[in-house]
Amino acid sequence: MDKNVPLIEIRNLVKHFGSVIALSGVSLTVNRGEVMCLLGDNGAGKSTLIKTLAGVHRPTSGDFLVEGRPVSFSSPRDALDAGIATVYQDLAMIPLMSVTRNFFMGREPVKGVWPFRRVDFERCDEVTREEMHRIGIDVRDPHQAVGTLSGGERQCVAIARAVYFGAKVLILDEPTSALGVAQTSMVLKYIHQVRQKGLGVIFITHNVRHAYAVGDRFTVLNRGKTLGTYSKTEIQIEELQNLMAGGKELQAVSEELGGMV
């Protein structure tokens, strides 16, 4: 496979829900070793777009290519099989279950021969400990409940799980939205590590500063349309903030209210 071919490319993607137009011609590309930040306010179409990429929704029209090949996903399993893994805000984790069980949920390795096959828990624990150590999280007991980890650590567990099981593209849905400064730093550093492994990352966020800290390119959505895509060398953080927030409109309101906004 040509390394210059984007991992994901979408062209003029449209999605209708009955008479409601959720996406109206969105285009973007995601390359290897790149963090593409998807920015936009509530109602911009971010959730619909990532669910379309993740196989939850089927687009009404437009082109969707994975490594240069047209695809049409019927389910999230199809997206996973194509190497696209989505880490949603709720993380799809069970707090009372162990770190190991959450890491391997539904994909546990087995040993033995039928009818004596059983889950290889020793291997599960070993892999979990190694993968957590690799990202700087010291899990002394992989049997501890995942709910005992911090929010940032849980985000990193979810990302590490996707990477371990062969993801080529990671879609991260607001991974820093409910985190403090230290935990946000942990997650952003790990996103940088993932990028260095050659994966493509789609980082969805409201927070322009978090996006600018780790992003290579930025696509801004507004009311289901792409306002533009910019590399870090093409746009300053203040310009990106204004574009996302409808800068001219805010400026007009600010002047009208005598600079109160």
C-alpha positions in Angstrom: 0.0 0.0 0.0 1.3 3.4 -1.0 2.1 5.4 2.1 1.1 8.6 0.4 -2.5 7.4 0.1 -4.6 8.8 2.9 -5.8 6.4 5.5 -9.3 8.0 5.3 -10.7 10.3 2.6 -14.2 11.6 2.4 -15.5 13.8 -0.4 -18.8 15.7 -0.3 -20.3 13.5 2.4 -24.1 14.1 2.8 -26.3 12.6 5.5 -30.1 13.1 5.8 -32.4 12.0 8.6 -35.7 12.3 6.8 -36.1 16.0 6.0 -33.2 17.0 8.4 -29.9 17.6 6.7 -27.2 16.7 9.3 -24.2 16.8 6.9 -24.2 18.8 3.7 -21.0 18.2 1.8 -18.2 17.4 4.3 -14.7 16.6 2.9 -11.6 15.7 4.8 -8.5 13.4 4.7 -6.6 11.7 7.4 -3.0 10.6 6.8 -0.6 8.3 8.5 1.2 9.8 11.5 -1.2 12.7 11.6 -3.6 14.2 14.1 -6.6 15.7 12.3 -8.6 17.9 14.7 -12.3 18.2 14.0 -13.7 21.4 15.4 -17.1 22.8 15.6 -19.8 24.1 18.1 -22.8 22.1 19.1 -24.9 21.2 16.1 -22.0 21.5 13.7 -22.3 17.9 12.6 -19.3 16.4 14.4 -21.3 13.6 16.1 -23.0 12.6 12.9 -19.8 12.6 11.0 -17.9 10.4 13.4 -20.8 8.0 13.6 -20.8 7.8 9.8 -17.1 7.0 9.8 -17.5 4.5 12.6 -20.2 2.5 10.7 -23.2 3.6 12.9 -24.8 5.6 10.1 -24.7 5.1 6.4 -24.1 8.3 4.3 -26.9 9.5 2.0 -24.3 10.3 -0.7 -20.7 11.1 -1.1 -17.4 9.2 -1.4 -15.8 7.4 1.6 -12.4 5.8 0.9 -10.2 3.8 3.3 -6.6 3.5 2.0 -7.8 4.4 -1.4 -10.6 1.9 -1.6 -14.3 2.9 -1.6 -16.1 1.4 1.4 -19.7 1.2 2.6 -20.0 0.1 6.2 -23.2 -1.7 7.4 -22.1 -1.8 11.0 -19.4 -0.7 13.5 -17.9 -4.1 13.1 -17.2 -3.3 9.5 -15.4 -0.2 10.5 -13.3 -2.1 13.1 -12.4 -4.7 10.5 -11.2 -1.9 8.3 -9.0 -0.5 11.1 -11.2 2.4 12.2 -11.7 2.4 16.0 -13.8 5.0 17.9 -13.3 5.9 21.5 -16.5 7.6 22.6 -16.8 9.9 25.6 -18.4 7.2 27.8 -15.5 4.9 26.9 -17.7 1.8 26.8 -16.1 0.5 30.0 -17.6 -1.2 33.0 -16.2 0.6 36.2 -16.6 -2.4 38.5 -14.8 -4.8 36.2 -11.0 -5.2 36.2 -8.6 -3.3 34.0 -7.8 -6.6 32.3 -11.4 -7.5 31.6 -12.1 -4.0 30.2 -9.0 -4.1 28.1 -9.8 -7.5 26.4 -13.6 -7.3 26.6 -14.9 -9.8 24.0 -11.5 -10.5 22.6 -9.9 -12.6 25.3 -7.2 -15.0 24.1 -7.9 -18.7 24.8 -5.7 -21.8 25.4 -6.3 -25.5 25.4 -8.2 -27.6 22.9 -12.0 -28.1 22.6 -13.8 -29.0 24.8 -11.3 -27.8 27.4 -10.5 -24.4 25.9 -10.5 -21.5 28.5 -9.5 -17.9 28.7 -5.8 -17.4 29.1 -6.1 -15.0 32.0 -2.3 -15.1 32.7 -1.6 -13.8 29.2 -4.4 -11.1 29.5 -2.8 -9.8 32.8 0.7 -9.8 31.3 -0.4 -7.9 28.2 -2.5 -5.4 30.2 0.4 -4.7 32.5 2.9 -4.3 29.6 0.6 -2.0 27.6 -0.2 0.2 30.6 3.5 0.5 31.5 4.3 1.5 27.9 2.0 4.5 28.2 3.3 5.4 31.7 0.5 4.0 33.8 1.6 1.8 36.6 -1.0 -0.9 37.1 0.3 -2.8 40.0 -2.7 -5.1 40.0 -4.4 -5.6 36.7 -7.4 -7.0 38.6 -8.2 -3.7 40.2 -11.5 -2.2 39.1 -11.1 0.2 36.1 -13.3 2.6 38.1 -10.4 3.2 40.5 -8.3 4.8 37.7 -8.5 8.6 37.0 -10.4 9.9 34.1 -7.2 10.5 32.1 -6.0 7.0 32.8 -9.3 5.5 31.7 -9.0 7.4 28.4 -5.5 6.1 27.9 -6.7 2.5 28.6 -9.4 2.9 25.9 -6.9 4.3 23.4 -4.3 1.6 24.2 -6.9 -1.1 23.8 -7.8 0.2 20.3 -4.1 0.4 19.3 -3.3 -3.1 20.6 -6.1 -4.6 18.6 -4.8 -3.2 15.3 -6.5 0.2 14.7 -5.0 2.2 11.8 -7.3 5.2 12.5 -8.4 6.4 16.0 -11.4 8.6 16.3 -11.4 10.3 19.7 -14.6 11.9 20.8 -14.0 14.8 23.1 -11.3 12.8 25.1 -10.3 15.8 27.3 -13.7 17.4 27.9 -14.1 16.3 31.5 -10.5 16.2 32.6 -8.3 18.4 34.7 -5.0 19.9 33.6 -2.7 17.0 34.6 -5.1 14.4 33.2 -5.5 16.3 29.9 -1.7 16.5 29.6 -1.5 12.7 30.0 -4.0 12.1 27.2 -2.5 14.7 24.8 1.0 13.1 25.4 -0.4 9.7 24.6 -2.1 11.0 21.4 1.3 12.3 20.4 2.8 8.8 21.0 0.1 7.2 18.9 0.8 9.6 16.0 4.5 8.6 16.2 3.5 5.0 15.6 2.1 6.0 12.3 -1.6 5.8 13.1 -4.0 8.5 11.9 -6.0 10.3 14.6 -9.2 12.2 14.3 -9.4 14.3 17.5 -12.9 15.8 18.0 -13.0 18.7 20.5 -14.6 22.0 21.5 -11.3 23.1 23.0 -9.1 24.9 20.5 -6.1 25.0 22.8 -6.1 21.3 23.3 -6.5 20.8 19.5 -3.6 23.3 18.8 -1.3 21.6 21.3 -1.3 18.3 19.5 -2.9 18.8 16.0 -1.3 18.8 12.6 -4.3 19.9 10.6 -7.7 21.4 11.6 -11.0 21.0 9.9 -13.8 23.3 11.1 -17.5 22.3 10.7 -20.4 24.6 10.9 -24.0 23.5 10.3 -23.0 20.3 8.5 -20.6 21.9 6.2 -16.8 22.1 6.0 -15.7 25.7 6.6 -12.1 24.9 5.8 -9.1 22.7 6.6 -5.8 24.3 7.7 -2.4 23.1 8.7 -0.7 24.6 11.9 1.5 26.7 9.7 -1.5 28.3 7.9 -3.5 29.4 10.9 -2.9 30.9 14.3 -4.8 29.7 17.4 -6.8 33.0 17.7 -7.9 32.7 14.0 -9.0 29.1 14.6 -10.9 30.2 17.7 -12.7 32.9 15.7 -13.5 30.6 12.8 -15.0 28.0 15.1 -17.0 30.5 17.0 -18.2 32.5 14.1 -15.7 35.3 14.7 -17.3 38.1 12.7 -20.7 37.5 14.4 -19.1 37.7 17.8 -17.1 40.8 16.9 -20.3 42.5 15.7 -22.2 41.6 18.9 -19.2 42.8 21.0 -19.2 46.1 19.3 -22.9 46.5 19.6 -22.8 45.8 23.4 -19.8 48.2 23.9 -17.2 45.4 24.3 -19.1 43.5 27.0 -18.9 40.2 25.1 
